[in-house]
């Protein structure tokens, strides 16, 4: 009943790509192979779009995938095995063309393997797969990293989906709030002007489940948290029944961000974090780095329940 459709669409400043759409009874999503980046999440019964529009006047992306680093490296550089490498903020996966490895009406898996371009900046052999799977009113996104090398693979991986706020007409940004599924008493870790994590947190969430949204929250960059008690964060409003819950068990770090004055909020579960201001630059010593033995597979799943 639900056929996989491939929509041909032009992407600004890149060659044309075949957009991939999958649907079930409740949801329809669109993903582009460039960066395996989610482009749309729509509830079929209401027609509501839950993902940010990607307006380049504010921020031209929608849901970039962060690999093999999350956030910025100090001086955009790291050292491994006595060599220095330059790697931009959030790594290279978001700029790479993924191949479709497997697809069906309600799921699609994209894959990226190391190539000449990646090995120049990241000297490891790997396969990085991203699966999008629809189940009822949930989108499940699974990141799978396989070590294809004969040495330990060192990497970070993270999500950066931007959700539309306000979600429905006749509501404002300030009508929405984030709801944490456990009571939080958590400071945020400020970012330096260069995008590195400072060495001490500042108070933020104080014995609460809720963080009211306002544009000024993000005027000093992202809100970065380490080891929240919660395993899920919801976008809610008292003026509409519509919203979503993002569940992220197994992701130890969380970023919450919006571009200045933009109509979205990113909820970003991370396995990894930006360098802190005291980082040595050695990849082996990087905070939050994941280590994977040769031949082994790492996977993590985040889930968005759309209501």
C-alpha positions in Angstrom: 0.0 0.0 0.0 2.8 2.4 0.9 5.2 2.5 -2.0 8.8 3.8 -1.8 9.0 6.9 -3.8 12.1 8.5 -5.1 11.6 12.2 -5.6 14.0 14.1 -7.9 14.8 17.4 -6.4 17.6 20.0 -6.9 19.7 21.0 -4.0 21.3 24.4 -3.9 25.1 24.5 -4.4 25.2 20.7 -5.0 24.4 18.6 -8.0 20.9 17.1 -8.1 20.2 14.2 -5.8 17.5 11.6 -5.6 15.6 12.4 -2.5 14.3 9.2 -0.8 10.8 9.1 0.8 9.5 6.4 3.1 6.0 6.2 4.6 3.9 4.2 6.9 0.3 4.9 7.9 1.3 7.6 10.4 4.4 9.3 9.1 6.2 10.2 5.9 9.9 11.2 5.9 12.3 12.4 3.2 16.1 11.9 3.4 18.7 13.1 0.9 21.8 11.0 0.2 24.1 14.0 0.7 25.1 13.5 4.4 22.1 11.0 4.7 20.4 14.1 6.0 16.7 14.1 7.1 14.7 16.7 5.1 11.1 16.3 6.3 9.0 14.6 9.0 5.2 14.8 8.3 2.3 13.3 10.2 0.0 12.0 7.5 -3.3 12.6 9.4 -2.6 16.3 10.1 -0.1 17.2 7.3 2.0 18.9 10.0 5.7 19.3 9.2 7.9 18.8 12.2 11.4 19.5 10.8 12.8 23.0 10.3 12.6 24.5 6.8 16.4 25.0 6.4 16.1 28.7 5.6 19.7 29.7 4.8 19.1 33.2 6.1 19.3 31.6 9.6 20.8 28.1 9.1 20.8 26.2 5.9 20.8 22.7 7.3 18.0 20.5 8.7 19.5 17.5 10.4 23.2 17.0 9.8 24.9 13.9 11.1 28.0 14.4 13.2 30.9 12.0 12.5 33.8 11.3 13.2 33.9 14.3 15.6 31.1 16.2 17.5 31.6 19.9 17.8 34.8 21.7 17.2 38.4 20.6 17.7 40.8 23.0 19.2 42.3 24.9 16.2 40.4 22.4 14.0 43.3 20.0 14.6 44.0 16.7 16.3 47.0 14.5 16.6 47.1 10.7 16.1 50.1 8.5 16.0 52.5 11.5 15.8 50.7 13.1 12.8 48.5 16.2 12.8 45.2 16.3 11.0 42.8 19.1 10.2 39.1 18.4 10.6 36.3 21.0 10.6 33.4 21.3 13.1 31.3 18.2 13.4 33.4 16.2 11.0 33.0 15.3 7.3 30.0 12.9 7.2 27.5 15.7 6.6 29.4 16.7 3.4 29.8 13.2 2.0 27.5 11.4 -0.4 26.1 8.3 1.2 25.0 5.2 -0.8 21.6 3.6 -0.3 22.5 0.2 1.1 19.0 -1.2 1.7 15.5 0.1 1.4 11.9 -0.9 1.8 8.6 1.0 2.1 9.2 1.8 5.8 12.9 1.8 6.1 16.1 2.9 4.4 19.8 2.4 5.3 22.6 4.7 4.0 26.2 3.8 4.1 29.5 5.7 4.0 32.9 4.0 3.8 36.3 5.5 4.1 37.7 6.9 0.8 40.7 8.9 -0.3 39.2 12.2 0.9 38.3 10.9 4.3 41.6 9.1 4.9 43.5 12.4 4.3 41.8 13.9 7.4 40.9 10.7 9.4 43.4 7.8 9.0 41.0 5.0 9.7 39.0 2.4 7.7 35.4 2.2 8.6 31.8 1.8 7.5 29.3 4.2 8.9 25.6 3.3 8.3 22.5 5.3 9.2 19.1 3.6 9.2 15.8 5.4 9.2 12.9 3.2 10.3 9.2 4.1 10.7 7.2 2.2 13.3 3.7 3.5 14.1 4.2 7.1 15.1 7.9 6.8 15.7 11.0 7.5 13.6 13.9 5.4 14.7 17.4 6.5 13.6 20.3 4.1 14.1 23.9 5.0 13.7 26.2 2.0 13.2 29.9 2.2 13.0 32.0 -0.8 11.9 35.8 -0.9 12.4 37.2 -2.1 9.1 40.7 -1.4 10.2 43.4 -3.6 11.9 43.8 -1.0 14.7 41.4 0.5 17.2 38.9 3.0 15.7 38.6 6.3 17.6 35.4 8.3 16.8 32.5 10.3 18.0 29.0 10.4 16.5 26.0 12.5 17.1 22.6 13.8 15.9 21.6 17.4 15.1 17.9 17.4 14.1 16.3 20.9 14.0 12.6 20.8 14.9 10.2 23.5 13.8 9.0 25.8 16.6 6.3 27.1 16.6 4.8 23.9 15.3 1.3 25.0 14.5 -0.2 28.3 13.3 -1.3 31.0 15.8 1.4 30.0 18.3 4.7 31.6 19.1 8.1 30.3 19.9 7.6 31.3 23.6 4.4 29.1 23.7 6.6 26.0 23.7 8.9 24.4 26.3 11.2 21.4 26.6 10.0 18.7 28.9 12.7 16.3 30.4 11.4 12.9 31.4 13.4 13.0 34.7 13.8 15.9 37.1 17.0 17.6 36.2 19.5 19.5 38.3 22.1 20.1 35.7 24.4 22.9 34.8 25.2 23.7 31.2 28.8 23.7 30.0 29.6 27.1 28.3 31.4 27.3 25.0 34.4 29.6 24.5 34.4 32.1 21.6 36.3 29.5 19.6 33.7 26.8 20.3 35.6 24.9 23.0 33.9 23.6 26.2 34.8 25.6 29.3 36.1 23.7 32.4 33.2 24.4 34.7 29.4 24.3 34.3 27.1 27.2 35.1 23.7 26.6 36.7 20.8 26.0 34.3 18.2 23.4 35.2 17.4 23.5 38.8 15.1 20.7 40.1 12.8 20.9 37.2 11.4 18.9 34.3 10.9 22.0 32.1 12.9 24.5 30.1 10.7 27.3 28.6 11.8 28.1 25.1 12.8 31.7 24.2 15.0 32.9 21.5 17.5 34.5 23.9 18.4 31.1 25.4 20.7 30.5 22.4 22.3 34.0 22.1 25.5 32.5 23.6 25.6 29.4 21.4 24.4 25.9 22.4 23.3 24.7 25.8 25.6 21.7 26.4 24.9 19.1 29.0 26.8 16.1 30.3 25.2 13.1 31.8 21.6 14.3 32.1 19.3 12.1 34.2 16.7 12.1 31.4 16.6 9.6 28.6 14.0 11.7 26.6 13.2 15.3 25.9 9.9 16.5 24.5 8.8 19.7 22.7 5.4 20.6 24.1 3.0 23.5 24.3 0.0 24.1 26.6 -1.8 25.6 23.5 -1.6 22.5 21.2 -1.7 18.8 21.7 1.0 18.4 19.0 4.7 18.0 19.7 7.3 15.3 19.7 9.5 13.3 22.1 13.1 12.5 21.3 14.4 9.5 23.2 18.2 9.1 23.4 19.3 6.3 25.8 23.0 5.5 25.4 24.0 9.0 24.3 25.9 10.6 27.3 26.0 14.2 26.0 23.3 16.6 24.9 23.3 19.8 22.9 20.3 22.1 22.6 20.6 24.9 20.1 19.0 27.3 17.7 20.5 29.8 15.3 19.9 33.4 16.5 16.2 34.3 16.4 15.4 31.3 14.2 12.1 29.3 14.4 13.6 25.9 15.4 15.2 24.1 18.3 17.8 21.3 17.8 17.8 18.5 20.3 21.2 16.8 19.7 22.1 13.5 21.4 25.8 13.0 21.2 28.3 10.1 21.7 31.2 12.6 21.9 31.7 16.3 22.6 33.7 19.3 21.4 37.2 19.7 22.7 37.4 21.6 26.0 39.7 24.6 26.4 42.4 22.5 28.0 42.3 19.7 25.4 45.8 18.3 24.5 44.7 17.7 20.9 45.7 14.0 21.1 42.8 11.9 19.7 43.5 9.1 22.2 43.0 11.6 25.1 39.9 13.3 23.7 36.9 13.6 26.1 34.1 11.3 25.2 36.0 9.5 22.4 34.6 6.0 21.5 37.0 3.1 21.0 36.1 0.2 18.8 38.3 -2.9 18.3 39.0 -4.2 14.8 36.0 -6.0 13.3 33.6 -4.8 16.0 30.4 -2.8 15.5 29.0 0.1 17.6 25.4 1.2 17.3 23.2 3.7 19.0 19.5 4.6 18.2 17.5 7.7 18.9 13.8 7.8 18.4 11.4 10.6 17.7 7.8 10.0 18.6 5.6 12.4 16.7 2.2 13.5 18.1 
